[in-house]
Amino acid sequence: MNEKSTPKEIARLTSSLLDETISRQDLVYLNSLLLSSKEHRKKYLEIIQLESLLHWEASDSSVLEALPSKKTETIFFPWISSIAAIFLAIAGSWWSFLHFSSEVDSRILSSFASGTTQDRFVGSYNTTSSSNPNPYRALGNAQFTDVNPLMIANEFATRAMELLSADSHNNGSPTGTLENYGALNSWSRLSDLSVAANSGVLPSRGESMLQFSPLFISMDTQEAQIVETVQVLDVREALKISKKTQLPPLISASVKFNQSHGECQESAEYGLSLSAYRGTEAEEGNRLLHVEKSTSGDLNPSTWHEIRSEIEIPAETDFVVVSLSTRKSGPDALLANTSAYFSDDLELSLSIGNHLEVGPI
């Protein structure tokens, strides 16, 4: 096909997708075009973005009341409610493809065509195979379900807990690094997320910082969010010391956040979470304590915003999970991924009175 005609083909196929008239053959063809070129994906997302913004504008009651009553002149979007999940999931799969995966199975799109997906967040999917500890790299076998970003972050945490529980002496895993601090073992994604100066943002200190994965976007609720599990601490040995000394074990944490320039008109909200779990599964039933601190940022990429937090570890705790998050809400959320989001100066420390001090972790 002539390269100059490709954008027109993408526009035609996308229009058919949104109108729910696309054939299975054309759906697979659209998939192949989008996987073949970053420019093709950019064109597709531009169309989706325009249609979505028009939908939000038309959804405003004042706008709808001002529209002419003639059927031929009125703008309707009956397809939004039924296939919003479909095209948003597709968009998310290409965002994830760009950042996390070298192979995406075209069968994903075929499953979208069946109309069975109920997904509300861009790129949300469920993986259960312990042989694939990184959920972001499982797109080839992805099944998009009604999940949220926190579930994927918890999947990382569960894999890390399993790895730490195995007393493995390997230097790392596909998604993180194992480290020992005497009475404390740690699994960390810091090196996996580390970047140098990027998108006009300089590290707060040193030569590197952490970059968040692309945000998951919900059309229905006009929200964008990403939750990154960045560190899991095995505190079992430390709690033995705490039991002997009858002193409470404390974990202190601090981190800074920033974002690059983009098309967003509003700043993001950032969060630092410390969660204590018993067992090796990051599920709500196993969570003994959860503390989250948040702060609002600004649109100045030279400004870093700091959060500090501390928890006293419950006696039955096996692991403490450290998570970072970025959120946006309202119409501006659709544009969230036109900016990049960063954190830096993450510092953790463990103390048990004067008997044990570990840090920075």
Buried (B, 14 or more C-beta within 10 A) or exposed (E): EEEEEBBEBBBBBBEBBBEEEBEEEBBBBBBEBBBEEEEBBEBBBBBBBEBBEEBBEBEEEEEEEEEEEEEEEEEEBEBBEEBBBBBBBBBBBBBBBEEBBEEBBEEBBEBBBEEEBEBBBBBBBBBEEEEBBBBBBBBBEBBBBEBBBBBBBBBBBBBBBBBBBEEBEEEBBEBBBBBEBEBBBBBBBBEBBBBEEBBEBBBBEEEBBBBBBBBBBBBEEBBBBBBBBBBBBBBBEBBEBBEEBEBEBBBBBBBBBBBBBBEBEBBBBBBBBBBBBBBBBBEEEBBBBBBEBEBEBEBEBEBBBBBEBBBEBBEEBBBBBBBBBBBBBEBBBBBBBEBBBBBBBBEBBBBBBEEBEBBEB
